[in-house]
Amino acid sequence: MAGAAKRPTGLAVKRDVAQRKERASYGARREEIVKAAGPVLKQYGLSGTTIEAIAKEAGVDRATIYYYFADKGAIFGEAIHGGLVEMVAALEEVAASGESPEVQLRNSMRVVMRAFEQHYPQLYIFFTEDSSVIDSELHKEIIAAGRRYEDLLDGVVRDGIRQGIFRTSLPPKVFVKTVAGMLNWTSRWFVPGGILDADEVADDMADAILDGVLVKKADAKPRAARPGTERAEKPITQ
């Protein structure tokens, strides 16, 4: 005979009731906790982060954190899941836009950098965290999102090659991984509010890539600067 189903704990029941009765305020409070957890997770990693540290950053006690989340893994999962869902949905919109491959490549890179900026530092933590400490289901979701992201880029690159817009000696999949690698590596240095914002990073990277793969006509004139991108030189150090 199968064992009795595990009954939810008192806190789990309270979380469920609060979520149903006070959905708006409950969701807003959870979002505040997720945001507060960001710098703690970045500094200590998932394995080194404690509920006490998150509570201190959020300005609440441990009991309050447990009222909204079962553990630190649930907080990390909430942060990652929301960012991934938004990013993939936006990439799907770019793929269905009907724009030229050049524009789609640039816009896809903007989508990724905007997600990294908006969900900083949570989405970056995956690149520096030991995957063994991440919940298996969340890890699968992250891998699936990354695969979908690369598949969408692969389609853009292949369309560009097929239309005679792109030319590269790299196989499309390798080219896509080169682009993804450039974006993922920003986890090592990009900080919102720094010298460059997300769109500037994406556009400058896109320029470097497109300058190398765009098929150029013999009588082509130099490409004009992107509208609205003229910006004063900013000092790297203060």
C-alpha positions in Angstrom: 0.0 0.0 0.0 1.4 3.4 -1.0 2.4 5.7 1.9 0.2 8.6 2.8 0.8 11.8 0.8 3.0 14.3 2.5 0.9 17.1 4.1 1.9 20.7 3.4 3.6 22.5 6.3 1.9 25.3 8.2 3.9 28.0 6.4 3.2 26.4 3.0 -0.5 26.6 3.8 -0.2 30.2 4.9 1.7 31.1 1.7 -1.1 29.5 -0.4 -3.9 31.3 1.4 -2.1 34.7 1.2 -1.4 34.3 -2.4 -5.0 33.6 -3.2 -6.5 36.3 -1.0 -4.0 39.1 -1.5 -2.6 38.3 -4.9 -1.4 41.8 -5.9 0.3 42.8 -2.6 1.6 39.2 -2.1 3.2 39.2 -5.6 4.7 42.7 -5.0 6.3 41.7 -1.8 7.7 38.5 -3.3 9.2 40.7 -6.1 10.8 43.0 -3.5 12.4 40.0 -1.9 13.7 38.6 -5.2 15.2 42.0 -6.0 16.9 42.2 -2.6 18.3 38.7 -3.0 20.1 39.7 -6.2 23.2 41.4 -4.8 23.5 38.7 -2.1 23.4 35.9 -4.6 25.9 37.7 -6.8 28.3 38.2 -3.9 28.1 34.7 -2.3 26.6 32.5 -5.0 23.6 30.2 -4.4 25.6 27.8 -2.2 27.0 30.6 0.0 23.8 32.6 0.3 21.7 32.4 3.5 18.1 33.3 4.2 19.6 35.6 7.0 21.6 37.5 4.5 18.6 38.0 2.1 16.4 39.0 5.0 19.0 41.6 6.1 19.3 43.0 2.5 15.5 43.2 2.3 15.1 44.8 5.7 12.9 42.1 7.1 13.3 39.1 9.5 13.8 35.4 8.5 10.2 34.6 9.3 9.0 37.1 6.7 11.2 35.5 4.0 9.8 32.0 4.8 6.3 33.4 4.7 6.8 34.2 1.0 9.4 31.5 -0.1 10.1 28.0 1.0 13.9 28.5 0.8 16.7 30.4 -1.0 16.4 28.0 -4.0 12.8 29.1 -4.5 13.9 32.7 -4.5 16.6 32.0 -7.1 14.1 30.0 -9.2 11.6 32.8 -9.1 14.2 35.3 -10.4 15.5 33.1 -13.1 12.1 31.8 -14.3 10.6 35.3 -14.8 13.7 36.5 -16.7 13.8 33.5 -19.0 10.1 33.6 -19.9 10.3 37.3 -20.8 13.5 36.9 -22.8 12.4 33.9 -24.9 9.0 35.5 -25.6 10.7 38.7 -26.8 13.1 36.6 -29.0 10.1 34.8 -30.5 8.5 38.2 -31.4 11.8 39.2 -33.2 11.8 36.0 -35.1 8.2 36.5 -36.3 8.7 40.2 -37.1 9.5 39.7 -40.8 12.4 42.1 -40.5 15.6 41.6 -42.5 18.2 39.1 -41.0 20.5 42.0 -40.3 17.8 43.8 -38.2 16.7 40.5 -36.5 20.2 39.7 -35.5 20.6 43.2 -33.9 17.2 43.1 -32.2 17.8 39.6 -30.8 21.1 40.8 -29.2 19.2 43.8 -27.8 16.6 41.5 -26.3 19.2 39.4 -24.5 21.1 42.4 -23.2 17.9 44.0 -22.0 17.0 40.9 -20.1 20.4 40.8 -18.5 20.0 44.4 -17.5 16.5 44.2 -16.2 17.1 40.9 -14.3 20.5 41.8 -13.1 22.3 40.0 -11.5 20.0 37.0 -11.4 20.3 35.9 -15.0 24.1 36.3 -14.8 24.5 34.1 -11.8 23.8 30.9 -13.8 27.0 31.5 -15.8 29.2 31.6 -12.6 27.3 29.2 -10.4 28.0 25.5 -10.0 25.1 23.8 -11.8 25.1 21.0 -9.2 23.6 23.3 -6.6 20.8 24.4 -8.9 17.4 22.6 -8.7 17.3 20.0 -11.5 14.0 21.3 -12.9 15.2 24.8 -13.0 18.4 23.7 -14.6 16.4 22.0 -17.3 14.4 25.1 -17.9 17.6 27.2 -18.2 19.1 24.8 -20.7 15.9 24.7 -22.7 15.7 28.5 -22.8 19.3 28.7 -24.0 18.7 26.1 -26.7 15.6 27.9 -27.9 17.6 31.2 -28.0 20.3 29.6 -30.1 17.8 27.9 -32.4 16.1 31.3 -33.1 19.5 32.9 -33.8 20.4 30.0 -36.0 17.3 30.6 -38.1 18.3 34.3 -38.6 21.8 33.4 -39.6 20.7 30.8 -42.1 18.2 33.1 -43.6 20.9 35.8 -44.0 23.2 33.3 -45.7 20.4 32.0 -48.0 19.4 35.5 -49.0 23.0 36.5 -49.8 23.1 39.1 -47.0 25.6 37.3 -44.7 28.8 35.5 -45.7 30.9 33.6 -43.1 33.3 30.7 -43.3 31.9 29.5 -40.0 29.1 26.9 -39.9 25.9 28.6 -38.8 25.8 26.8 -35.5 29.3 27.8 -34.7 28.6 31.4 -35.7 25.6 31.4 -33.4 27.6 30.1 -30.5 30.1 32.9 -31.1 27.4 35.5 -30.8 25.9 33.8 -27.8 29.3 33.6 -26.2 29.9 37.3 -26.6 26.6 38.1 -24.9 27.1 35.5 -22.1 30.6 36.8 -21.4 29.1 40.2 -20.4 28.3 38.5 -17.1 32.0 39.1 -16.3 31.9 42.9 -16.7 28.5 44.4 -17.5 26.9 46.4 -14.7 23.7 48.4 -15.2 24.3 52.1 -14.9 27.9 51.9 -16.1 29.6 53.3 -19.1 27.3 51.6 -21.6 23.6 50.6 -21.2 22.2 47.3 -22.5 21.2 48.6 -26.0 24.6 50.3 -26.5 26.4 47.1 -25.6 24.2 45.1 -28.0 24.4 47.6 -30.8 28.2 47.9 -30.6 28.6 44.1 -30.6 26.2 43.8 -33.5 28.2 46.4 -35.4 31.4 44.4 -34.9 29.7 41.2 -36.0 27.8 42.6 -39.0 30.8 44.5 -40.2 32.5 41.1 -40.6 29.7 39.1 -42.2 27.6 41.5 -44.2 28.1 41.1 -48.0 29.3 44.5 -49.2 28.6 45.8 -52.7 31.4 47.3 -54.7 29.7 50.7 -54.8 28.4 50.6 -51.3 28.8 53.7 -49.2 29.9 53.6 -45.6 27.0 52.9 -43.3 25.6 55.9 -41.6 25.5 55.9 -37.8 22.4 54.5 -36.3 19.8 57.2 -35.6 20.0 58.3 -32.0 23.3 56.6 -31.3 25.5 59.6 -31.5 26.8 59.9 -27.9 29.6 61.9 -26.3 32.7 60.1 -25.3 32.4 58.9 -21.7 35.5 58.5 -19.5 36.3 54.9 -18.6 37.6 56.1 -15.2 36.5 58.9 -13.0 
